[in-house]
Amino acid sequence: MSEQSEEGQGAAAEVAEWWAENPMTYGAAHGQTVYEDGAYELGTREFFERVDREFYSWNQPLHGATPFDRLFPYERYRGRPVLEVGCGMGTMASNWARHGARVTAADLNRTAIEMTRRRFELFGLEGRVRQEDARTLSFADSEFDYAYSFGVLHHSPDLARSIAELMRVLRPGGGFGVMLYNRRSVLYRYNVEYLQGFLHYENQFLGPLELASRYGDGDTAEGNPHTWPITREEAFDLFNPYSRDVSVRILGTELDSIFRQMLPFVGRLVPRFVRKSWARRYGWSLWITGTKDGGL
Ligand SMILES: C[S@@+](CC[C@H](N)C(=O)[O-])C[C@H]1O[C@@H](n2cnc3c(N)ncnc32)[C@H](O)[C@@H]1O
């Protein structure tokens, strides 16, 4: 094994371990199962329902009649093979299963796999749940008709390779949707660069990747080993080689809570329509969609 790939393996193991210990529970902090209305036991029906309520509330503008139907073309892929990379607690995969997709939910960390399997069992849903590294997926070429990943690949130590893998397992003409953090966002500029980097003087000790990893995931207590947000332009550069119809939208769903938490006084003075237009330009989430080239 080359030195570089050994280093890559080490980084992925560290990422997997961190997320296994601090899974995406949507609690007070990663891994916690305490919410505003009390504590829940990990892996119970009530826990999964609570995770979903919180996850949905963070993404209110993305739902219509059913959760995330403003993001996902559920009906187009009914009965078709769909892949999620980085399923966390299995919320999105379970929605795809409810809409009749033949879903495969993959994640690097064992807690996510255990929890997603448990959720599917508890709620009587059909689907495959597999422990996988986004950079080296074990699936066959063109195995899936639709592939998505939400808030995951910026944690992968090799983003370009993870995207190449996602595209390899997607059939030509298949659709994709990938959410990656935006470096030109209020959250990054204010929380990471200004508040932590400049005001708290952390940029004297941490390089940009370390700073983003520690403070870029809305969880300043413990940080995580790898978080690297990208720009809109970088998103086009990364996805254009695979698709002629790449589109990059900024979701901006978090801007209201940023105003509440980080700028409580200024936030109150800024009218909602201004906040909304900022959210569309400087939001934290880039939603990258397209169709893999080569279809009929
Ligand atoms: C912020 S959580 C998002 C989970 C879920 N998509 C959600 O939105 O709730 C990030 C997830 O990415 C997973 N992850 C990080 N690096 C990965 C990789 N290289 N391959 C697969 N999953 C990865 C972590 O284990 C974790 O479950």
The ligand as an ORCA input file, in Angstrom:
! r2SCAN-3c Opt
* xyz 0 1
  C     -23.583     15.183      9.112
  S     -23.892     13.442      9.039
  C     -25.217     13.434      7.847
  C     -26.082     12.212      7.950
  C     -27.385     12.290      7.136
  N     -27.131     12.394      5.724
  C     -28.206     13.460      7.614
  O     -28.347     14.434      6.880
  O     -28.690     13.413      8.747
  C     -22.496     12.875      8.109
  C     -22.503     11.382      7.854
  O     -21.531     11.117      6.834
  C     -20.930      9.886      7.122
  N     -19.650      9.829      6.400
  C     -18.572     10.614      6.586
  N     -17.582     10.265      5.743
  C     -18.060      9.252      4.981
  C     -17.517      8.447      3.937
  N     -16.258      8.598      3.524
  N     -18.297      7.485      3.394
  C     -19.572      7.288      3.814
  N     -20.151      8.016      4.808
  C     -19.396      8.979      5.385
  C     -20.785      9.915      8.628
  O     -20.564      8.621      9.150
  C     -22.114     10.517      9.048
  O     -23.094      9.544      9.279
*
